[in-house]
C-alpha cells in the first residue's frame, strides 16, 4: 500500500456505508424469478466437425481396442490357445467394456473435456 | 445455507427442463455480492436494483454465450460491471440534458435513507464520482472490496499493470481533491 492510499484509509476507512431496505435480497430473488421471461428450448449448435468429433474419438478408441485384441489373439500358439482363450476372452470383454464406457459418455461430459 | 455446486448447476443450466430452477440457485448465490459491486459504482439503491435486475435478465437470455471456459461468477461479474458502466454513461447523458443537479452528490447521500456514512464518507463518494468511469470502477473494486488485481483483470479484461496504474492515479486524484478542499 502506498503512502497516499494509507492516508485515505486512515482518514475515511473502507467500510461500506451503503445500506438496503430490510428483506431486500430475499424479495429481490423472488421478484426476479417472477419477471424472468420464458426461454425457447435451445440446442447449442456446433459445427459438423465438433458434433462428430466425440463420436469419432469413441469409434477410433473402440476400433483400436478391437484391432489390438484381434492381433494379440491371432499371434498366440495352438498350445496355449486353450489356456489363453479363457484369459483373452476376459480381456476382450474388459476392453469392450472400456470402449463401451467411452461411447456412453454423455454430451455434457464430452463438452467439458473438450473445453478444459 | 443452500448447497451450491457449480459443476452441478452448469449441468442443470444446460438442460431446458431444469434450467429455471438452476438459475434461481444462481440468483440466490450471486445476487448479494453482485449488488454491492454495482452499488459502489452507481451509488443509488434504486439504480443498483435496476442494474442488478438487468444483469440477471441478460445472463438468463444469453446462457448460450457462457461456454464454461471461465467460472460462472467471472461471467456474471463481467456483465454486472458492463451494465454498471452503461448505466453511468446513460446517466451522464441525461444529466447533461437536464439542469436538475442542484444538490451535490455528498448532500444527496447525506439525505439518502440508504446511506449511513458521515459527511467525510459522503465527500469521499463525491470525490470517487469525479473519476472517469472505468477508473472509478477499478478504484471501488480495489479500495472497498479489496479485490486482487488478478481478479479485477479477469472481470474487466484489462492487464494487471494497467489496473495498478489506473488505481494509483485514482488515489492521487482523490488525495488532490481533498487537498484542495482542506
Contacts between the chains, C-beta under 8 A, distances in Angstrom:
chain1	res1	chain2	res2	distance
A	2	B	168	6.8
A	2	B	171	7.2
A	4	B	171	5.0
A	4	B	172	6.3
A	4	B	175	4.7
A	5	B	143	7.8
A	5	B	171	5.0
A	7	B	175	6.7
A	8	B	124	7.8
A	8	B	143	7.6
A	8	B	171	6.5
A	8	B	174	6.4
A	8	B	175	6.6
A	9	B	143	8.0
A	11	B	120	7.1
A	11	B	178	7.8
A	12	B	120	5.9
A	12	B	121	6.4
A	12	B	124	4.7
A	14	B	143	5.6
A	14	B	144	5.4
A	14	B	146	7.3
A	16	B	36	6.9
A	16	B	40	7.8
A	16	B	144	6.4
A	17	B	115	5.9
A	17	B	116	5.4
A	17	B	117	3.2
A	17	B	121	4.9
A	18	B	36	7.7
A	18	B	39	5.2
A	18	B	40	7.3
A	18	B	43	7.8
A	18	B	45	7.2
A	18	B	114	6.3
A	18	B	115	6.0
A	19	B	45	8.0
A	19	B	113	8.0
A	19	B	114	4.8
A	19	B	115	7.0
A	19	B	116	5.6
A	20	B	35	7.6
A	20	B	45	6.2
A	20	B	114	6.3
A	21	B	45	7.5
A	21	B	114	7.2
A	24	B	49	8.0
A	25	B	31	5.9
A	25	B	32	5.2
A	25	B	35	7.3
A	28	B	31	5.8
A	28	B	35	7.8
A	28	B	49	7.2
A	28	B	52	7.1
A	29	B	24	7.3
A	29	B	27	5.2
A	29	B	28	5.6
A	29	B	31	5.9
A	32	B	27	5.8
A	32	B	31	7.6
A	32	B	53	6.0
A	32	B	56	5.6
A	32	B	57	7.8
A	33	B	20	7.6
A	33	B	23	7.9
A	33	B	24	5.3
A	33	B	27	6.8
A	35	B	53	7.2
A	35	B	57	7.3
A	36	B	20	7.1
A	36	B	23	7.2
A	36	B	56	7.7
A	36	B	57	6.8
A	36	B	60	5.6
A	37	B	57	7.6
A	37	B	60	7.6
A	37	B	61	7.2
A	39	B	16	7.4
A	39	B	19	6.9
A	39	B	60	7.1
A	39	B	61	7.2
A	39	B	63	7.6
A	41	B	16	4.3
A	42	B	16	7.2
A	42	B	64	6.1
A	44	B	14	7.7
A	44	B	64	5.8
A	108	B	11	5.6
A	108	B	14	6.2
A	111	B	68	7.5
A	112	B	68	6.9
A	115	B	67	6.4
A	115	B	68	5.4
A	115	B	69	5.7
